[in-house]
Amino acid sequence: MTNLDRFLLLGSIFLVAYAFSLGNMLSAVYEPYAMASFKHHSLLTTMNVLQAAISIATMPTVAKLADVFGRMALVILSVLLYILGYVCMVMATTIIIADTMSLHSCLFCSYIINFPFLVSSITTLRFSIELNIIGILLLITPLSLILVPLSLASGGLAEWASTAIITPLILGVLTFPFWIIWERRCDNPMVPPKVKRDPLLRSWSMQGTFLYSFLVITVGESILSATRISMLYVLVHVWFKFRYLKLIIILGNILFLAAFSLLIYTHSVLSTSSHFKIIAGQIFLGIGGALYAVPIQVNVQAAVCHDLFFYCNCISTALGNAMAGAVWNMVLPSRLAFVLADADATQSAFKDPFTYIDLYTPGSLQRTIVSDSYAYTQKILCFVGLGFCFLQTLFSLAIHDPELSKEQTLPGVGL
């Protein structure tokens, strides 16, 4: 591949990623309002858990399709589907209002039914076996049954003891061993035995879980995405100068510790000084994420295959969102009920906070009480994040420090 080819490839990736990041940032702004309009503002983390669980199944599938049909064909198809999906969302209201369908649309829909047969005729049995569909299903089923209830439950012990919460939790715990048994006996396991014995991946698995946990519960997914994207292009030229990344990863963890300490100290957002201190804390988190997140990804990709890396990333995303939702749903409702002493006002401030605060002017007693409750919950989340950050710093000391080369993975990593 020539330098011009690399430039065109990376330029195309940048344009696609830029469009995708804009879509994510806009969605992150509108999603809280959309969920609040349905009186379910706290279900934002549940939605992220479901997205991560679905990604566990889709990402390895996409990776295998790329091996069968080629990278370029899959990129073109994904871009077309992405554009088509957004066009469909934009036109959905018009389609519903019209409530009609042309003959051409009917003909097209009739052909959609036959598309699965086309895919089945192209793919082979060996492709299905290598994809390990059974293993994927056995993994996402218990994860969904365990993590979704954690992000849904709110209130006291009565909510946790309800059938809707306890039943999927029990089923998830009971079905998870089936995935372990399948992994030991199948010919193409999702986590090969060689990787299970590698201390690098064991340490990273813990870090991957803690990474998204303390980021999402403190700054939110949209802020995290914007920070990582902006810092990536600022510091990417620095990473090309280093062949060893362990020291950079440790430095990023230290900045995380400083950021969370600052955020805990300034948990109240009512004063101007606290506002600027929180901004400083977010900047420290952004710099720490730039020094940690991408280098640790490169470090792991140097030692394991790409589909296994995506497995760990998706699982850590689901765990982080589930923990954020569990803490948020346990702390905030009880705090609001204590300070408001009104069941209706508590439910309104918790399920649709945007509408509730619009009813009161800034500085009023009711609005100040709700703001203090949200700040108190944020402080609890920062404490949880600080604890995970401390553990993550310890785990970062145990990772390998392989020398980066021009290879995609280290020699001998044929998983």
Secondary structure by P-SEA (a helix, b strand, c coil): ccaaaaaaaaaaaaaaaaaaaaaaaaaaaaaaaaaaaaccccaaaaaaaaaaaaaaacaaaaaaaaaaccaaaaaaaaaaaaaaaaaaaaaaaaaaaaccccaaaaaaaaaaaaaaaaaaaaccaaaaaaaaaaaaaaaaaaaaaccccccccccccccccccccaaaaaaaaaaaaaaaaaaaccccccccccccccaaaaaaaaaaaaaaaaaaacccaaaaaaaaaaaaaacaaaaaaccccaaaaaaaaaaaaaaaaaaaaacccccaaaaaaaaaaaaaaaaaaaacaaaaaaaaaacccaaaaaaaaaaaaaaaaaaaaaaaaacaaaaaaaaaccaaaaaaaaccaaaaaaacccccaaaaaaaaaaaaaaaaaaaaaaaaaaaaaaaaaaccccccccccccccccc
